[in-house]
Amino acid sequence: MNIRPSRRREDPDVNLTPLIDVVFLLLIFFMVSTTFTQESEISIELPQAAGETQVEQKTVIEISIDAQGRYYVNQKQLINTQLTTLKRALQTQAGSEKEPRLILSADRRTPHEAVVRAMDAARQLGFVELTFATQNNTTE
C-alpha cells in the first residue's frame, strides 16, 4: 500500500539563458582582445648590372642671411627682403633644374622670420632638398 500521495515526477529542466550569455560574453572578449595583423611580404629580385655608378650633378644654391635679415643668393645681395624677390632669385639661379640642392646659412643673430621666409620660398618653388650650414664647434 502506498500511503504517500502520488507525485508526478518532473524532469529537471536546464535554463540555457545564463549559459548563452556567458558564451556570448566570452565571444565578445576574444573578438575585442584579438589583434588581426596582415603581414605581406613581397619578394623582389633586382637585376644586376655591371658598370660605374653615375653621380648626378645637381645645382647648388646657397642662401645666406646676415644678422639684419638681408638675403644673399650665391653671394649676391638681393635688393629687398620680400618673398617674391627671394623666389625670383632662386628660380633664376636654379635655371632648368627642378630640384636643386639649397644650402641655408644664417647668422646666429638672424631674425627667425627671415629663416622661415627663406624656407617658405623654397617650399613654394618645390625645392625640397634643404641643408642648414653650421660652423664646426671645436673646443680645446
N, C-alpha and C positions, 0 to 999 in steps of 0.2 A: 504494500500500500504506500501510496505516495502522499505524504502529508503536506508537503510544500506546494504552494500554489505553482502552477505551471508558468514558467517564464519562457518567453520566447528568446532564443539565443540570437543576438545580433552580431553580425560580423563587425569587427572594429574597422572603421574607415580611416584612411590616412589623408590628412589635409595636405594637398600638394602646393597650396599657395605660398607658404613660407619657403618651401624648397625652391620654387621657381624664382622667388625674389632673391634668394641667396645666389643662385646660379647667374641670374641677370646682373647682380652687383659684381660678381667675380668677372663676368664677361666685360663689363664696362671698365673695371680696374685694369684688366690686361690690355684692353684696347687703348686706354689713355697712357699707360706706362710704357708701352712698347714703342720704340722708335723704328721707323721704316727708313732705311737708307738705301739709296740706289747707287751702287758703285758700278761704274762702267769703265772699262779700260780699252783704249784704242791702241792697237799695236801697229806702229808705222815703221817701216824700214826705209830710211832715206837713201837715195842713190849716192854713190861715191864718185868723186871726180878728182882728177889729178890736175895740178896747175897752181899758180900763185894766186893768193888772195889779193883782190884789188881793193885798194884803200880809196874810199870815196872822198873827193875833195869838196869840202863844204866851205862856204863863205863864212868868215868870222867877222862879226861886227862887235866893236867894243863901245859900250855906253859908259861914259864917265860922268859922275855928278860931283860937283865941288861942294864945299861947306855952305855956300849961299844958295844951292839948289839949281845952279846953271848946268845945262847939259852939253856934253861933248860927244859927238858920234865919230868914232875913228879919229880922235884928236882934233876935230874941227868943232868949234863952238857954234851952237845954234843961236839964232837971232833972238829967240824968246823961249819961255818955258811952257808954252801951250802944248796940249796933247796933239793937236793936228800938225804942228810943226815937227814934233818928235816923230810922229808916224810917217810923215813925208820924208824925213831924213833917213829913217830906217828902210823905207821902201826903195829909196834911191840907192842906198848902199847895198841892199840885197840884190838889186837888179832882177835877173830872171830866176834866181834861187828861191825855191818855195819854202824851204825850212833851213834858214841859215842858223849858225850857232851864235848866240848872243852871250857876251861876257859883260856883266854889270859890275862896275866898281864904283863905290860911293865912299866919300869921306865919312869918317865916323861921326862928324857933326852935321851931316846932311839931314835936312828935314825928312821925316818919314814919308810925307806926302809926295816928295819928289821921287823917291824909290818906288812907291806904289804906282805913280803915274807912268814911270818907265815900264814897269811890269804890265800895266794895263794896255799900254800902246803895243807891246809885243804880243799880248794875248789877242787884241783886236785884229792884228795882222796875221794871226795864225802861227806865229813863231813860238814853238813850244820848248825848244832846247835852250834853256836859260841857265847860265852859270854865274855864281857870285864870286867875284875875285876877293881874296883876303890876303893879308900880309902874314907871312910866317912869323910866329911869335917864338923867338929863341931867347931863352934865359940862361945866363951863365952863372 
